[in-house]
Amino acid sequence: FTEQGLFISDGTIVTSFNPIDSGTYSFTYIETTLHGCTDSCEFNIVVNPLPEVFAGEDQLIPYGGITTIADAIVSGNEPMIYDWSPANLLIDPTVLNPVTDNLTSTTIFTLTAIDSNGCANMDEVMIEIQELPPTTTLQAITGPDANCMGNSATIPLVVDHFNYVSEFQLKLSYNSDYLYCEGYCNPNPSLVHNLTAWVNQAESEITFQWTSIDPLTFNQAQTVAELVFTLKQAGQGNLDWYTGETESYFINGQGNSIPAEFQSGQVTIYEPPKIIMEDSVFLCEEQGYIIDGVATTLNPPVAYEWIYPDGHSYGQVPIFYNVNMSDAGNYTLIATDAPGCIDQKTLTLLVFPNPQAAFHG
């Protein structure tokens, strides 16, 4: 070939054509026989240009801020397809200039554009977090971010930058359709003697109060106490702060109010799997039977475990080719879905002896 980058040997192309620029490339193929006879053919390769992509100027925003990537530019053969990643941090990854929400760590976003010819190009933009949370921060953290319906969730109330505090009140609400507050446990040893708390079940409100003649300072984040909730139904359990000056506040040793920020917590409540299986089965000796159980779930996959009457655990389904009296008993199926939620159900297998036919004399 007359252009560098394409070579041929024994009729087989052995290297690829890797153009640097777009345009039309002309090639001539010449073949010469052993007797010196030659022939040639010409052909063109059209190389389409890549789309031009600019993901925007890097930004510096406050902790937890919201910003718009407003200066992204894409050009090329229309129609164009856009794709931002990581998409889970964007409201709409298919929008050229999306909004980023609640950023707490520096993130690099990648914009990929694909034109009508299928040519793709990409560019990156960095959203840098300017600072950590404000000086005094109260956080309601859900411990584990998720739990299963019917279980208990222990939610710590955490204070950070707790400096020279002589009094505080913490008041929050919870959505009672999903959460039932049982009370609190594990109060902080430095606060326990002057700490009072109560739950208003009718209003779904929780209040903590503490006061001391000696101002207290924590050198690092500390847990005030742990709230204990029963998770009533699948969905989203929320904790929301009352942030009025007379509802949630901190007072220093001089009697002055301390600026504070309150961050609410959430717990995702998963619905456990549901096992479909008979309660009992009646068999005669030497019959064949398979104990069939299956679990429905919104969070696959499901792992199955069988507990046999002898107390041992097995992974395989109980199959009987010729059932006998010793096979009788309780067979328990335990189903565990992806978040770890569990359901179990027991089938009672009853085996009866066959009658004995006999003549009298």
C-alpha positions as CSV (number, residue, x, y, z in Angstrom):
1,F,0.0,0.0,0.0
2,T,1.1,3.5,-0.7
3,E,0.0,4.9,2.8
4,Q,2.0,4.0,5.9
5,G,0.0,2.0,8.4
6,L,-1.6,-0.6,6.1
7,F,0.4,-3.6,5.0
8,I,-0.6,-6.8,3.2
9,S,1.1,-10.2,3.2
10,D,-0.1,-13.3,1.2
11,G,-3.5,-11.7,0.8
12,T,-4.0,-11.1,4.6
13,I,-4.0,-7.6,6.3
14,V,-1.6,-7.9,9.2
15,T,-1.8,-4.5,10.7
16,S,-4.6,-2.0,11.2
17,F,-5.1,1.4,9.6
18,N,-4.7,4.0,12.5
19,P,-5.3,7.4,11.1
20,I,-4.4,10.5,13.2
21,D,-6.7,12.9,11.4
22,S,-10.1,12.7,9.9
23,G,-10.5,12.8,6.1
24,T,-10.5,10.6,3.0
25,Y,-7.5,8.3,2.6
26,S,-6.6,6.9,-0.8
27,F,-4.9,3.5,-1.2
28,T,-3.4,1.7,-4.1
29,Y,-3.0,-2.1,-4.0
30,I,-0.3,-3.5,-6.4
31,E,0.3,-7.1,-7.1
32,T,3.2,-8.5,-9.1
33,T,3.5,-12.1,-10.3
34,L,6.7,-14.1,-10.5
35,H,6.9,-13.3,-14.2
36,G,6.8,-9.6,-13.6
37,C,3.2,-9.0,-14.6
38,T,1.5,-6.4,-12.4
39,D,-2.0,-5.2,-11.7
40,S,-3.4,-2.6,-9.2
41,C,-6.7,-1.3,-7.7
42,E,-7.5,1.9,-5.8
43,F,-9.9,2.5,-3.0
44,N,-10.7,5.2,-0.4
45,I,-11.3,5.0,3.4
46,V,-13.3,7.9,4.9
47,V,-12.4,8.7,8.5
48,N,-15.1,10.6,10.4
49,P,-14.0,13.2,13.0
50,L,-14.5,12.5,16.7
51,P,-17.1,14.7,18.5
52,E,-15.7,17.6,20.4
53,V,-16.4,17.3,24.2
54,F,-15.7,19.9,26.9
55,A,-17.0,18.7,30.4
56,G,-16.7,22.2,31.9
57,E,-14.4,24.1,34.1
58,D,-13.3,22.6,37.5
59,Q,-15.3,23.9,40.4
60,L,-14.7,24.5,44.1
61,I,-17.9,24.4,46.2
62,P,-18.8,24.1,49.9
63,Y,-19.3,20.8,51.7
64,G,-22.7,19.3,50.9
65,G,-23.3,22.0,48.2
66,I,-25.4,21.9,45.1
67,T,-24.0,23.1,41.8
68,T,-24.8,22.9,38.1
69,I,-22.3,21.9,35.5
70,A,-23.4,24.8,33.3
71,D,-20.6,25.1,30.7
72,A,-20.3,21.7,29.2
73,I,-20.1,21.8,25.4
74,V,-20.5,19.0,22.8
75,S,-20.3,19.4,19.1
76,G,-20.3,16.9,16.2
77,N,-22.6,15.0,13.9
78,E,-26.1,15.2,15.2
79,P,-28.1,13.6,16.8
80,M,-25.8,13.3,19.9
81,I,-26.1,11.0,22.9
82,Y,-24.7,12.3,26.2
83,D,-23.8,10.2,29.3
84,W,-22.3,11.4,32.6
85,S,-20.7,9.2,35.2
86,P,-20.9,8.5,38.0
87,A,-24.6,8.8,37.2
88,N,-25.7,8.1,40.8
89,L,-24.5,11.5,41.8
90,L,-26.4,13.3,39.1
91,I,-30.1,14.2,38.8
92,D,-30.3,13.3,35.1
93,P,-27.2,11.8,33.5
94,T,-28.6,12.3,30.0
95,V,-28.7,16.1,30.3
96,L,-25.8,18.0,29.0
97,N,-25.5,20.4,32.0
98,P,-26.8,18.4,35.0
99,V,-27.2,19.4,38.6
100,T,-25.0,17.8,41.3
101,D,-26.6,17.4,44.7
102,N,-25.2,17.1,48.3
103,L,-21.6,16.5,47.5
104,T,-19.4,15.6,50.5
105,S,-16.2,14.5,48.7
106,T,-14.3,15.7,45.7
107,T,-15.6,13.9,42.6
108,I,-14.4,13.7,39.0
109,F,-17.3,13.6,36.5
110,T,-16.8,12.1,33.0
111,L,-18.9,13.3,30.1
112,T,-19.1,10.9,27.1
113,A,-20.6,12.0,23.8
114,I,-21.5,9.6,20.9
115,D,-22.4,11.1,17.5
116,S,-24.7,9.8,14.8
117,N,-21.7,7.9,13.2
118,G,-21.1,6.0,16.5
119,C,-17.9,8.0,17.1
120,A,-17.3,8.6,20.9
121,N,-15.2,11.0,22.8
122,M,-15.0,12.1,26.5
123,D,-13.8,14.7,28.9
124,E,-13.6,15.2,32.7
125,V,-14.5,17.9,35.2
126,M,-13.6,17.9,38.9
127,I,-16.0,19.2,41.6
128,E,-13.8,19.9,44.6
129,I,-15.2,20.3,48.1
130,Q,-14.1,23.5,49.7
131,E,-14.4,22.7,53.4
132,L,-15.7,20.3,56.1
133,P,-19.0,20.8,57.9
134,P,-19.3,24.0,60.0
135,T,-17.6,24.4,63.4
136,T,-20.4,22.8,65.5
137,T,-22.3,19.9,63.9
138,L,-25.0,17.6,65.3
139,Q,-25.6,14.5,63.4
140,A,-28.3,11.9,63.6
141,I,-26.8,8.8,62.0
142,T,-28.6,5.6,61.2
143,G,-25.6,3.3,62.0
144,P,-26.2,0.7,59.3
145,D,-27.8,2.4,56.3
146,A,-30.4,-0.3,56.0
147,N,-32.2,-3.0,58.0
148,C,-35.1,-5.5,57.6
149,M,-38.7,-4.9,58.5
150,G,-39.5,-6.2,62.0
151,N,-36.0,-5.8,63.2
152,S,-34.6,-3.2,65.6
153,A,-32.4,-0.3,64.5
154,T,-30.1,1.5,66.9
155,I,-29.5,5.1,65.8
156,P,-26.7,7.1,67.5
157,L,-27.1,10.8,68.2
158,V,-23.6,12.2,67.5
159,V,-22.2,15.6,68.5
160,D,-19.0,17.0,67.0
161,H,-17.0,20.1,67.9
162,F,-18.6,20.0,71.3
163,N,-16.6,22.8,72.9
164,Y,-17.3,24.5,76.4
165,V,-21.0,23.5,76.4
166,S,-23.0,23.9,79.6
167,E,-26.5,23.1,78.3
168,F,-28.2,21.7,75.3
169,Q,-31.6,20.5,74.1
170,L,-32.1,18.1,71.2
171,K,-35.5,17.6,69.7
172,L,-36.4,15.5,66.6
173,S,-39.3,13.8,65.0
174,Y,-39.7,10.5,63.2
175,N,-42.2,9.1,60.7
176,S,-44.3,6.8,62.8
177,D,-45.7,4.9,59.8
178,Y,-42.3,3.3,59.5
179,L,-40.6,3.7,62.9
180,Y,-41.6,3.0,66.4
181,C,-39.3,4.5,69.1
182,E,-38.7,2.1,72.0
183,G,-36.5,4.6,73.9
184,Y,-32.8,5.0,74.1
185,C,-29.8,3.2,75.5
186,N,-26.0,3.6,76.1
187,P,-26.0,7.3,77.2
188,N,-22.6,8.9,77.2
189,P,-20.8,8.4,80.5
190,S,-19.9,12.1,80.7
191,L,-23.5,13.2,80.2
192,V,-25.5,10.5,81.9
193,H,-25.9,12.0,85.3
194,N,-27.6,15.2,84.1
195,L,-29.2,13.8,81.0
196,T,-33.0,13.5,80.7
197,A,-35.0,12.3,77.7
198,W,-38.5,11.4,76.8
199,V,-40.5,10.1,73.8
200,N,-43.9,11.5,72.9
201,Q,-45.5,8.6,71.0
202,A,-48.6,10.6,70.1
203,E,-46.6,13.3,68.3
204,S,-43.7,11.0,67.2
205,E,-41.2,13.3,69.0
206,I,-38.0,12.7,70.9
207,T,-36.4,15.2,73.3
208,F,-33.0,15.2,75.1
209,Q,-32.0,17.8,77.7
210,W,-28.7,18.2,79.5
211,T,-27.3,20.9,81.8
212,S,-24.2,21.3,84.0
213,I,-22.6,24.0,86.1
214,D,-19.2,22.8,84.7
215,P,-19.0,23.4,80.9
216,L,-17.9,20.2,79.0
217,T,-15.7,19.8,76.0
218,F,-15.2,16.7,73.8
219,N,-12.0,16.5,71.8
220,Q,-13.6,14.3,69.1
221,A,-17.1,13.2,68.0
222,Q,-19.1,11.6,70.7
223,T,-22.4,9.7,70.9
224,V,-25.0,11.4,73.2
225,A,-27.1,8.2,73.3
226,E,-28.5,5.6,71.0
227,L,-32.2,5.6,69.9
228,V,-33.8,2.2,69.6
229,F,-36.4,1.8,66.8
230,T,-38.6,-1.0,65.7
231,L,-38.9,-1.0,61.9
232,K,-42.7,-1.3,61.2
233,Q,-42.9,-1.6,57.4
234,A,-40.8,-1.5,54.3
235,G,-39.8,1.9,53.0
236,Q,-37.8,4.9,54.3
237,G,-37.5,5.7,58.0
238,N,-36.7,9.4,58.5
239,L,-35.4,11.5,61.5
240,D,-35.9,15.2,61.2
241,W,-34.6,17.9,63.6
242,Y,-36.6,20.7,65.1
243,T,-34.1,23.5,64.6
244,G,-35.9,26.5,66.2
245,E,-34.0,28.5,68.9
246,T,-36.2,27.1,71.6
247,E,-36.3,23.5,70.3
248,S,-32.7,22.3,69.5
249,Y,-29.8,24.4,70.8
250,F,-26.4,24.5,72.6
251,I,-25.5,27.0,75.3
252,N,-21.8,27.8,76.3
253,G,-20.4,28.5,79.7
254,Q,-21.2,32.3,79.4
255,G,-24.8,31.6,78.6
256,N,-24.5,32.4,74.9
257,S,-26.0,30.3,72.1
258,I,-23.5,28.2,70.1
259,P,-24.1,28.1,66.3
260,A,-25.0,24.5,65.2
261,E,-26.0,22.6,62.2
262,F,-28.3,19.6,62.4
263,Q,-28.0,16.7,59.9
264,S,-30.9,14.3,59.7
265,G,-30.6,10.5,59.3
266,Q,-32.4,7.9,57.4
267,V,-32.8,4.1,57.5
268,T,-33.9,2.1,54.5
269,I,-36.3,-0.7,55.6
270,Y,-36.3,-3.8,53.5
271,E,-39.3,-6.1,53.2
272,P,-38.2,-9.7,54.1
273,P,-38.6,-12.5,51.6
274,K,-41.8,-14.6,51.8
275,I,-41.6,-18.4,51.7
276,I,-44.4,-20.3,49.9
277,M,-44.6,-23.8,51.2
278,E,-47.2,-26.2,52.6
279,D,-47.6,-26.5,56.4
280,S,-47.8,-30.3,56.4
281,V,-47.7,-33.4,54.1
282,F,-49.1,-36.8,54.7
283,L,-47.3,-39.8,53.0
284,C,-47.4,-43.5,53.1
285,E,-44.3,-45.6,53.4
286,E,-42.3,-46.1,50.2
287,Q,-43.9,-43.1,48.4
288,G,-41.7,-40.6,46.6
289,Y,-41.9,-36.9,47.4
290,I,-40.0,-33.6,47.0
291,I,-40.4,-30.9,49.7
292,D,-40.8,-27.9,47.4
293,G,-40.4,-24.4,48.9
294,V,-39.7,-21.1,47.2
295,A,-39.4,-17.5,48.4
296,T,-40.6,-14.3,46.8
297,T,-38.5,-11.2,47.3
298,L,-37.9,-7.7,46.1
299,N,-34.2,-8.0,46.7
300,P,-32.8,-11.1,44.9
301,P,-30.9,-13.3,45.0
302,V,-32.2,-15.6,47.7
303,A,-30.1,-18.2,49.5
304,Y,-31.9,-21.3,50.8
305,E,-31.0,-23.4,53.8
306,W,-32.9,-26.5,55.0
307,I,-32.9,-27.7,58.6
308,Y,-33.7,-31.4,58.8
309,P,-35.4,-33.2,61.8
310,D,-32.0,-34.4,63.0
311,G,-31.0,-30.7,63.5
312,H,-28.4,-30.7,60.7
313,S,-28.3,-28.0,58.0
314,Y,-28.3,-28.8,54.3
315,G,-28.3,-26.8,51.2
316,Q,-30.2,-29.2,49.0
317,V,-33.9,-29.7,48.7
318,P,-35.2,-32.7,50.7
319,I,-36.0,-35.5,48.1
320,F,-37.4,-38.9,49.1
321,Y,-37.5,-41.7,46.6
322,N,-38.9,-44.3,49.1
323,V,-40.0,-42.5,52.2
324,N,-39.9,-44.4,55.5
325,M,-40.9,-43.8,59.1
326,S,-37.6,-42.3,60.1
327,D,-38.0,-39.5,57.5
328,A,-40.9,-38.1,59.4
329,G,-40.5,-34.8,61.3
330,N,-40.2,-31.1,60.8
331,Y,-38.3,-29.6,57.8
332,T,-37.5,-25.9,58.2
333,L,-36.7,-23.7,55.2
334,I,-34.7,-20.5,55.8
335,A,-34.6,-18.0,53.0
336,T,-32.1,-15.1,53.1
337,D,-32.2,-12.3,50.4
338,A,-29.5,-9.9,49.3
339,P,-29.8,-7.4,52.2
340,G,-29.8,-10.2,54.7
341,C,-33.5,-10.2,55.5
342,I,-34.8,-13.7,56.5
343,D,-38.0,-15.7,56.5
344,Q,-38.4,-19.2,57.6
345,K,-41.2,-21.7,57.5
346,T,-41.6,-25.3,58.7
347,L,-43.2,-28.2,57.0
348,T,-44.3,-31.2,59.1
349,L,-43.8,-34.5,57.2
350,L,-46.1,-37.3,58.5
351,V,-45.3,-40.8,57.4
352,F,-47.9,-43.7,58.0
353,P,-47.1,-47.4,57.8
354,N,-48.7,-49.3,55.0
355,P,-51.4,-51.9,56.1
356,Q,-50.5,-55.5,56.1
357,A,-52.8,-57.8,54.1
358,A,-53.1,-61.4,55.6
359,F,-55.5,-64.3,55.5
360,H,-56.9,-66.0,58.7
361,G,-56.0,-69.7,58.4
